[in-house]
């Protein structure tokens, strides 16, 4: 059997993908936002958040669409997975639109947001828009500077090594899956799950990086064995996330879509339609599984075998429902989860403007403690109260860990100044990764970029996790790509090309 040549990193610029589809999507989105703004402004019975919120939500949508379109026009293509574009679309579509269009008359349970909620929620939107603008400014400035100085060059990675990467994927994915089984059976709590959680998280990230590299290789060099592996990988990852009733199944499919886009430089409308239906189905399945698991949980957790039964029953339930019902459940889930991120952002701004000092010193203390390896400091505390915040920002009587989101967390570090510096720096980092990866079609750096874009820099994470993952896991993943998944540069000439999927 003839083997296809192996694909290696290249510094040749990529031919821009045809932007017509993405331009049409962006134009439609901006027109929709404008129409919603006009319609909402002339309602005879205005919603509880008021006209100021209406103007802020619609204006931010128009502003983001304008930035994305102008940048795409300058670049000659619209890449939906450039980090500022990707984050902007996610933030607006998941944090603001659900509240603006679907949840505008809901009264938040946070006590201090129940009086004059429109003004406080409007300030939260202005903070988000300001942070996204700072990110775009850092991204555009760095991208243009790298283009002028020619610093977007190949990073010296060698030839992709298929068999070692496949072995790495098998070992790490098996360990990751077993950790899910252990957690489902309640073993993680007995083994100080929080301490071991960081190690298990890194193992899972290594498995995902190996999956990205192998999937990219399969899309560039399609073969029967490669497609079989890809189907097995996707099904096992999706099933593992469904065991916990998490939204990870949706993220797996989105990640595959991103890998395919950068490997083939295009996405057909057919696959987009299939992906949309799959995302709706998996989103509804995840929420149904969570509901069924909570009903079976008697306070000691749900065992692994019982979880398998729940997953099968839930999937059959979802498959028997109409598409209208699935869309409704997905919409309800989005409103419940994402509106809370906007609520807590507004709460953070109110609390730290009126009552509390900023937590910049506590943030630096947290980073300093967590950066020390446990092998050096055996008694290192597992956590400090930096994110024990539900009592402070939600008004609960008992405190507890809670999601806060990137924008609210940046503001409580040091107000508007901290938001400017943090989001601007994220734009700089995003541009550096993009220009040395997808921007020049560098295989290894694309794998690093996609790992960062899907697992580290996300809008709903907290700043401490993002910083630590970039410094610790990001560097380790880069070393793994440099010296294991890809052959060291000095050995490239002595090692013949290989394609073990053919």
Number of C-alpha atoms within 10 A of each C-alpha: 4 5 13 15 11 17 16 16 21 18 16 12 11 14 11 14 17 13 16 11 14 17 18 11 12 20 15 13 15 20 15 15 20 16 13 16 22 14 11 20 17 10 10 7 9 14 18 15 22 20 19 15 24 23 16 21 26 23 18 20 25 18 14 22 22 15 14 20 19 13 17 18 13 9 11 14 18 24 23 18 18 20 27 24 22 15 20 24 19 15 21 18 15 18 24 26 21 22 24 22 15 15 19 19 14 11 14 15 13 16 13 17 20 12 11 12 19 20 16 22 27 21 19 26 23 17 22 25 23 18 24 26 21 21 28 27 18 23 26 18 14 19 22 13 13 17 12 10 8 9 13 21 17 19 16 13 23 24 24 28 20 21 15 14 21 18 12 19 24 16 14 20 23 15 16 22 17 13 19 20 20 16 20 19 18 17 14 18 13 8 12 11 15 13 16 13 13 13 12 18 14 19 21 20 22 24 22 24 27 28 26 24 28 26 24 25 23 22 18 16 18 15 16 11 12 20 15 11 17 18 10 12 19 17 13 14 18 20 17 20 19 28 24 22 24 19 18 19 24 20 16 20 19 16 19 17 17 20 23 20 19 24 20 12 17 14 15 9 10 8 11 12 11 10 17 13 15 15 20 18 21 25 25 25 27 25 19 20 25 18 14 16 21 12 10 14 11 9 7 8 15 20 16 18 12 14 23 16 11 23 23 13 14 23 18 12 13 19 13 9 11 10 14 9 12 20 16 14 19 20 16 15 16 20 21 13 13 20 23 21 23 25 24 25 29 24 24 26 23 19 17 18 13 9 8 13 13 18 18 16 10 14 17 13 14 16 14 11 16 17 12 12 10 14 8 8 10 9 8 14 11 12 13 13 11 13 18 16 18 18 14 17 24 21 15 14 9 10 16 13 12 15 16 25 20 24 29 26 25 28 25 23 22 19 21 16 11 17 26 21 17 22 24 22 17 20 25 21 18 25 27 19 22 26 25 23 27 24 23 21 24 25 28 29 26 26 27 22 26 25 23 23 21 16 18 20 23 19 19 19 17 20 22 19 13 17 15 16 19 18 12 12 20 20 13 15 21 18 13 16 25 21 13 16 27 24 17 16 14 11 11 15 10 7 12 10 18 17 19 14 20 15
